[in-house]
Amino acid sequence: MNRLEQLRKKQRDEALQAQEELLAGVPRGAKAPESAPEQNDAQMAAPEDEVEPYDRIMSPVPVELTDLHPDDRPIETIDELSDRAALVKFSLTVNETKCADFFD
């Protein structure tokens, strides 16, 4: 018997044991539950038709970060232009260093 067959047999044995344990807790005169009534496609699609239209009141009011107390501002607000200028300056510094090392 190879490993796959052993695993399948073990799974079957465990499933049978679990089923026996479940049935042990069920009284003998109990009936099987009735199956749920089947829903057709029209009934299943009905909740999608009841989508509430968007209203501006549903969205939170935008908050100006500069109006918040400094303790409530978890991140530093940076200006895009000053950030780009700092990045270009840093890039030029790195390039100058690499070029200086190359020619030395």
C-alpha positions in Angstrom: 0.0 0.0 0.0 1.5 3.3 -1.0 1.4 6.5 0.9 -1.5 8.1 -1.0 -3.7 5.0 -0.3 -2.7 5.1 3.4 -3.7 8.7 3.6 -7.1 8.1 1.9 -7.8 5.2 4.2 -7.0 7.3 7.2 -9.3 10.1 6.0 -12.1 7.6 5.5 -11.6 6.2 8.9 -11.6 9.6 10.5 -14.7 10.6 8.6 -16.5 7.5 9.7 -15.5 8.0 13.3 -16.6 11.7 13.2 -20.0 10.6 11.7 -20.5 8.0 14.4 -19.7 10.6 17.1 -22.2 13.0 15.6 -24.9 10.3 15.3 -24.3 9.2 18.8 -25.6 12.6 20.0 -28.8 12.5 17.9 -31.9 11.0 19.3 -33.2 7.9 17.4 -36.5 9.4 16.4 -35.0 12.5 14.9 -35.8 13.3 11.3 -33.4 14.7 8.8 -33.8 18.5 8.2 -35.9 19.5 5.3 -33.9 21.0 2.4 -34.0 24.8 2.1 -36.3 25.9 -0.7 -34.4 26.7 -3.9 -34.2 30.3 -5.0 -34.4 31.1 -8.6 -32.2 33.7 -10.3 -34.7 36.5 -10.0 -34.9 36.1 -6.2 -31.2 36.0 -5.8 -30.7 39.2 -7.9 -33.3 41.2 -5.9 -30.9 42.5 -3.2 -28.7 44.0 -5.9 -31.6 46.1 -7.1 -32.1 47.6 -3.7 -28.8 49.5 -3.7 -29.1 52.8 -2.0 -28.1 55.8 -4.2 -25.0 57.7 -3.2 -25.5 60.9 -1.2 -22.7 63.4 -0.3 -23.8 63.1 3.4 -22.5 59.5 3.4 -18.9 60.7 2.9 -16.8 62.0 5.8 -16.0 65.7 5.8 -12.5 66.4 4.6 -10.2 67.5 7.4 -7.4 70.1 6.9 -4.3 68.5 8.5 -2.9 71.9 9.4 -6.0 72.5 11.6 -5.2 69.5 13.7 -3.3 69.6 17.0 0.4 68.6 16.4 -0.1 65.4 18.5 -3.0 64.4 16.2 -0.8 64.7 13.1 0.9 61.3 12.8 2.8 62.1 9.7 4.8 65.0 8.5 3.2 66.9 5.6 5.6 67.8 2.9 5.3 70.0 -0.2 5.7 68.2 -3.5 8.0 70.8 -5.0 10.3 71.0 -2.0 10.4 67.2 -1.9 11.3 67.0 -5.6 14.0 69.6 -5.2 15.6 67.7 -2.3 15.5 64.5 -4.3 17.2 66.1 -7.3 19.8 67.7 -5.0 20.5 64.3 -3.4 20.7 62.6 -6.8 23.2 65.1 -8.0 25.3 64.6 -4.9 25.3 60.9 -5.4 26.2 61.2 -9.1 29.1 63.7 -8.3 30.4 61.2 -5.7 30.3 58.3 -8.2 31.9 60.4 -10.9 34.7 61.6 -8.6 35.4 58.0 -7.5 35.5 56.9 -11.1 38.1 59.5 -12.2 40.3 59.1 -9.1 
